[in-house]
Amino acid sequence: METILLILGALCIIAGFIGAFLPVLPGLPISYTGLLILQLLYAPFTVSFMLIWLGLVILFGFVLDNVIPAWATKKSGGSPFAVTGSVVGLIVGLFFPPIGFVVGPLLGAFVGEIIAGQKSDRALKSALGTFVGFMVATGLKVVAAGMMGWYYFTNI
């Protein structure tokens, strides 16, 4: 049973890391579940460590998925269409790696702004702002998921 739980925890860590890239998977909570499984098996972490990570997962989950992209979109004059377009572009871009990871969200945000009625120069500015916010948020989630993965695999 211990081996099965270790494998399940490792799968949670890996799925959580993948979810840090994909907006359709709650990456950080899945990674945290992997840490919880390890904690239940061996208790390698302190209660404070687990509570701090829980707080970070909740904070990052909200701030990184909602606040940073919305703030960057607003600062660049974009609309919610840009954010939606960026997410759709990322999902479509997954089918065209590795360039799709970068071009997909940018192109999606641009198309979203065009649909919203912006002229192409204004749409490009908005798309760039949305893209930067989206990439910063994604990068920070990847770092957090990677750190949880490091803690998991160094404490097995």
Backbone torsions as a table, in degrees:
resi	resn	phi	psi	omega
1	MET	NA	-36.2	179.9
2	GLU	-61.4	-43.5	-180.0
3	THR	-64.0	-40.7	179.1
4	ILE	-62.9	-42.7	179.0
5	LEU	-66.8	-37.5	176.0
6	LEU	-63.0	-42.1	177.9
7	ILE	-65.4	-42.8	177.7
8	LEU	-61.1	-42.9	177.5
9	GLY	-62.3	-43.2	178.4
10	ALA	-63.7	-39.9	176.9
11	LEU	-63.8	-36.7	176.0
12	CYS	-64.1	-42.8	178.9
13	ILE	-62.1	-45.8	-179.2
14	ILE	-66.6	-45.4	178.3
15	ALA	-63.6	-36.2	177.9
16	GLY	-65.8	-38.0	177.7
17	PHE	-65.6	-43.3	177.3
18	ILE	-63.6	-40.2	179.2
19	GLY	-65.4	-20.8	175.8
20	ALA	-65.6	-26.6	177.4
21	PHE	-87.4	-34.4	-172.8
22	LEU	-97.2	124.2	-179.6
23	PRO	-71.0	-10.6	-179.0
24	VAL	-87.8	-11.7	177.9
25	LEU	-112.3	133.7	175.9
26	PRO	-78.4	81.1	-170.7
27	GLY	-57.1	-50.3	-175.6
28	LEU	-67.0	-42.6	175.4
29	PRO	-62.1	-35.0	177.9
30	ILE	-66.4	-43.2	176.9
31	SER	-62.0	-41.5	179.2
32	TYR	-62.3	-35.1	176.3
33	THR	-60.3	-38.7	175.6
34	GLY	-60.7	-42.6	176.8
35	LEU	-63.9	-39.3	178.4
36	LEU	-61.9	-41.4	178.5
37	ILE	-61.2	-45.1	178.5
38	LEU	-63.3	-39.7	179.6
39	GLN	-63.4	-40.2	179.1
40	LEU	-67.7	-30.6	-179.8
41	LEU	-78.2	-51.3	-170.3
42	TYR	-120.5	-13.9	-175.8
43	ALA	51.3	53.2	-179.5
44	PRO	-80.3	-9.9	-174.9
45	PHE	-114.6	156.3	176.0
46	THR	-80.6	163.5	176.2
47	VAL	-62.1	-39.8	178.8
48	SER	-60.0	-43.9	178.7
49	PHE	-57.2	-48.3	-178.3
50	MET	-66.6	-38.6	179.1
51	LEU	-69.6	-37.2	176.8
52	ILE	-64.0	-44.7	178.4
53	TRP	-65.1	-37.2	176.6
54	LEU	-61.0	-44.8	177.8
55	GLY	-62.3	-41.6	178.5
56	LEU	-65.3	-39.6	179.3
57	VAL	-63.8	-44.2	179.2
58	ILE	-65.4	-47.5	-179.7
59	LEU	-63.3	-49.5	-179.8
60	PHE	-63.6	-39.3	-179.9
61	GLY	-58.2	-39.6	179.8
62	PHE	-83.3	-52.8	-174.1
63	VAL	-65.6	-46.8	-175.1
64	LEU	-72.7	-32.6	-179.0
65	ASP	-84.6	-23.8	-173.9
66	ASN	-120.5	-52.6	-169.6
67	VAL	-73.1	-50.9	-175.9
68	ILE	-62.9	-50.2	177.6
69	PRO	-61.7	-39.7	179.4
70	ALA	-65.7	-41.0	179.0
71	TRP	-63.8	-45.7	-180.0
72	ALA	-64.8	-38.0	177.6
73	THR	-64.4	-45.0	179.8
74	LYS	-63.2	-43.0	-179.4
75	LYS	-62.9	-31.1	-178.4
76	SER	-94.4	4.1	177.8
77	GLY	81.5	18.9	-177.3
78	GLY	-85.4	171.3	179.9
79	SER	-113.8	171.4	174.9
80	PRO	-59.5	-22.8	176.6
81	PHE	-61.9	-33.4	179.3
82	ALA	-66.7	-42.3	179.6
83	VAL	-64.8	-46.8	178.9
84	THR	-61.6	-43.9	178.3
85	GLY	-61.5	-36.8	179.5
86	SER	-64.8	-42.3	179.0
87	VAL	-66.6	-45.2	178.1
88	VAL	-61.6	-42.4	178.7
89	GLY	-61.7	-37.3	177.7
90	LEU	-64.6	-44.9	-178.5
91	ILE	-62.7	-44.3	177.4
92	VAL	-65.5	-39.2	-179.5
93	GLY	-63.0	-22.3	178.7
94	LEU	-62.7	-23.9	179.9
95	PHE	-83.3	-3.6	-178.5
96	PHE	-131.7	56.2	-177.6
97	PRO	-70.4	158.4	-11.8
98	PRO	-86.0	-16.2	-175.6
99	ILE	-65.3	-28.5	179.6
100	GLY	-63.9	-27.4	178.5
101	PHE	-64.1	-30.1	-177.9
102	VAL	-97.3	-49.7	-175.7
103	VAL	-70.4	-36.1	-177.1
104	GLY	-56.1	-55.7	-179.9
105	PRO	-63.4	-38.1	-179.7
106	LEU	-65.8	-48.5	179.8
107	LEU	-64.9	-40.0	178.4
108	GLY	-62.2	-42.6	177.7
109	ALA	-64.8	-40.0	178.5
110	PHE	-62.8	-48.1	179.4
111	VAL	-62.7	-39.0	177.2
112	GLY	-59.5	-40.8	178.7
113	GLU	-70.6	-36.6	175.9
114	ILE	-63.0	-42.7	177.6
115	ILE	-62.1	-35.6	179.5
116	ALA	-72.4	-7.3	176.2
117	GLY	100.6	9.7	179.3
118	GLN	-77.6	150.9	171.8
119	LYS	-73.2	159.3	-171.1
120	SER	-61.0	-38.7	-180.0
121	ASP	-67.5	-41.2	178.0
122	ARG	-69.4	-38.4	178.5
123	ALA	-63.5	-38.4	179.3
124	LEU	-65.8	-42.6	178.3
125	LYS	-62.1	-45.8	178.4
126	SER	-63.1	-42.2	-179.6
127	ALA	-63.1	-40.2	179.1
128	LEU	-64.1	-42.1	177.8
129	GLY	-63.1	-45.0	178.0
130	THR	-62.2	-43.1	-179.6
131	PHE	-61.5	-45.0	179.9
132	VAL	-62.1	-45.9	178.5
133	GLY	-60.8	-42.3	179.6
134	PHE	-64.6	-43.4	-178.8
135	MET	-68.8	-39.1	177.4
136	VAL	-62.2	-46.8	179.7
137	ALA	-61.9	-44.7	179.5
138	THR	-63.5	-43.7	179.2
139	GLY	-59.6	-42.8	179.4
140	LEU	-67.8	-36.5	176.7
141	LYS	-66.7	-38.6	178.4
142	VAL	-63.9	-42.3	178.4
143	VAL	-61.6	-46.6	-179.7
144	ALA	-63.0	-45.2	178.8
145	ALA	-64.8	-37.9	177.4
146	GLY	-64.2	-39.9	177.8
147	MET	-64.9	-42.1	177.5
148	MET	-63.8	-38.2	175.9
149	GLY	-62.5	-42.1	178.5
150	TRP	-62.3	-45.8	178.4
151	TYR	-60.9	-39.8	-178.7
152	TYR	-64.2	-54.3	-171.6
153	PHE	-74.4	-20.7	175.8
154	THR	-86.4	-9.3	-178.9
155	ASN	-113.5	10.7	177.3
156	ILE	-69.8	NA	NA
